């Protein structure tokens, strides 16, 4: 455990002291090296900060890919809807035999017009508990929060951090600072020879930090599009999950209703054992 931590401003000021010393001793090459090294360290810190945001973006992309993979093929969804249509037809017949109301009728018991909005709503929800769509929505939203750390339902999108607002947060450990100080002292032993090396290090980290920053800005610029795509995918997944539950519920309901109809009939009639044998005079 390292309780002593420094802010970015602390680190910059400490490393700047080396630059001041080099300037005072007329080490022009050393002063320039210190300046580039300080910039290099700031890029390191910036890159480390943005890695947190970059992780959120990567998780968002993986989450989108997962939703797309989990989405049913159109043919499979059509088959599921066909199965449900047959189950609804059977369910209505069984309810009728038991003297129960038609679930596709109005409150007066009149059959709903198949082209009406009321029929569409009743058919879509046929055999479902009223809490089913809500519960499936909650599950989907919870999965998204677990996967990314935020929800696309939120107006602000995913919780990307603006690190520019947190410059005074102590986050650099004593171990990290000591490593950079030692590294700078080593370079200053031969400032002219190491000047090129430090410049290259600085440029490399600057490019890495810039790439991450550009990626973050691009993600934020495209957020409206990304949010729409995720919401559409979640909507499709929600529909298919509700359909799966509907099929299961109707299958179980029909099984129970068939048992009730069988009781009402007094059991199944065994073919060939009842009445006269009209078709076979030898029977």
N, C-alpha and C positions, 0 to 999 in steps of 0.2 A: 504494500500500500504506500502510495506516494502522496501525502496530503498537500505538499507544497506545489502549487500550480501557478502558471503565468498566463496573462492575457496576451493576445496578439500584439497589443501596444507595448507590453512589457518586453516581449521578445525583440521587437523592432528597436526599442530604445537601448537595450543591452548590446545588441549587435552593432548599433550605430556608434556606440562608444569606441569600438575597435576602429571604425572608419575615422573618427575624430583623432584618435591616437596616431594613426598612420599619416593623416594629413599634417599633424603637428610636427612629426619627425621627417617631413618632406619626402614621405614614401608615396609618391603620386600613384605608382602602380598598385601599391598596397591599398590605398584609399579607394581606388576604382574597383579592385578585387572585393573589398569589404562591401561596397555598395551593391555589386552584382550578387554577392553571396546573400546579403540581406534580402534582396528581391527574390532570390532562389528559395529561401526559407519561407517567405510569405506565400509563394506559389505552392510550396509543399503543404502548408497549413490549409490554404484555400482548396486545394485538390482533395485533401482529407475531409474537409467539411462537406464538399459537394458530393462525395461518395455516398453520403447518407441520402441525399436527394436522388442521386443516380440509382440507388438501390430501389427506391420507391417507384421510379419510372420503369425500371426493369421488371419489378413485381407486377406493375400495371400491365405491361406488355405480356408477361407470362399468364396473367389472369385472363386477359382477352383471348389468348390462344387456347386456354383451358375451356373457356365458355364456348368458343367456336368448335372445339373438339367434342364437347359434351352435347352440342346441339344435334337434334335428330335430323337424319336425312328426310327429305320431303316424302319419299315413298314410305318410310317407316311411320311417319306421322299420319299419313293417309290411311295406312293399314290400322293404326290404333284408333283413328276416328271411325273407321268402318266397323271395327269390333264394338266400339261404344254404341254406335247406332243400332246394331243388332241387340245389344244388351238392353238398350232403352226400349226397343220394340217389345222384347220379351217381358221386361219389367211392367210395362203398361198393360200387357195382356194378363199377367198374373194378378196385378192389382185389381183389374176389372173383374176377374173371376172371384176375387175375395170381397167384392163389393166396396173397394176403396176408390177414392177419387183419382181422376186422371191428373197427373202432375203437370200436364201441358194444357190445362184448362184454366179459365178465369175463376174468380171467386164465386160466380153464379153456377159454375160447373159446365159452362159452355166451352167447347173446344176452341183453342186459340188459333187465329189465322197464322198459318205457317210463314207468311211473309211479314208478320208484325214484329216489332221490336220486343214486345213482351214474350213472344214465342221464342225468339232467339236467346233471350236472357234465361228463360226457364229451361230451354234445351241445353244450353251451355253449362248450367249449374245442376243439371239433372243428377240426382243421387248423391250430390256432394253436401257436406256440412258447410254451413255459411262461413266458418272460420278457416276453411282449407286454403283459399287463395292468400289470405292474410298471413297465415302461418308459413306458407311456402315463400312468400315475399320476405318475411323476417329471416328465414333460413338463408336465402340468397344474399341478403344485405349483410348478414353476420359473416358469411363465407368471404365476402369481399373485404370486410374490415379485417378479418384474420389474415387474409392473403396480402393486403397492401398497407393496412394501418389507417385506412380512411374509406369513405363511401362516395361514389359518384353521385349519390342523391344530394350530397352537400353542395351548396352553391359555390363554395370555395374550392371544390374538387379535393384532390388528395393533399395531405398535409406537408407540402414542400416548405422548407425552412428558408427564410431570408436571413442568411448569416451576416449580412452587412449591418443588421440591427443588433448583433450580439458580439461586437468587437471587444467589449470589456468583460466577457465571460472567461474566467480562468480555466483553460483547457489544456495548456501545454505543460507537460510534466517536467520535473527537474532533470530526469534522465534524458528526455528529448533535448532540452536546452543545453545540457552539458555536452551531449554528443555534437551538437552544432557548433558550440564554442570551441571544442577540441578540434573539430574539423577545420574551422576557420583559422585557428592558430597554426595548424599544420600547413595549410595553404600559404599563409603569410611568411613562412620560412623561406619560400621561394616565390614571391609574388608575381614576378614577370613570367616565370615558367608556368605557374598555375592559373594565370589570368584567363587564358584561352579555355582551360578545362572548366573553370567556374562559369564563364560565359555560356559554354555549351550546356552545362547542367541547368543554368538559369533558363535558357531558351527551350530546353526539353520540357522542363516543368511548366513553363509558361504555355507551351503548346498543349500539354495535357490538361491544364486547368482551363484553357480556352475551349478545348473540345467539349469538356464536360459542361462548361457554362453555356455554350451554344446549344448543346443537347437539351439542357434544362429550359432554355428560352424557347426552343422549338416546341418542346412538349407543352409549355404554358400557352404558346401561341395557338397550338392545335387542340387546346383543351376542350373547346366546345364540340369539335368534331369527335374527339376521343370519348367524351362523356356521352354523346348521342349513340355512338357505336356500342359502348358498353351497356347503355340502357336498353337498346334494341335487342342485344344478345340476351340480357337478363330477362327481358320480356318473353322472348322465344323459349328460353329454358323454363320460365315460370309456367307458360302455357303447356309445355309438354309434361312437366312434373304433375300439374293438376290433372291432365288427361290420364296419366298413369294411375293416379289415386282414384280418379273417377271409374276407371275400368275395374280396379280392385274392389272398390266399394259396391259397384253394381253387380259384379260377379257374386260377392258375398250376400248381397241383398236378395238377388234372384234365387240363390240356393235356399235361403230361409223361406222365401215366399213359395217356392215350389214344394217345400215340406208342408207348408200350411195348406196349399191347394190339395196335396195328396191326402191330408187328414180330412179335408172337406169332402173329398170324393169317397172316402172310406177305404183308401188304399188303391193301389194300381190293379187294373183288370188284367188277368193273365190270359193272353190270346189262346183260343182253341178249347177253353174249358167252360165257356158260358153258352147257354141257350141251345137251340137246335143247330145241327150241322147242315146248313143249306147247300153248301158247295159240294159235299161228299156224301152221296146217298148210301155208301157202304159204312159210313161212320156210325 
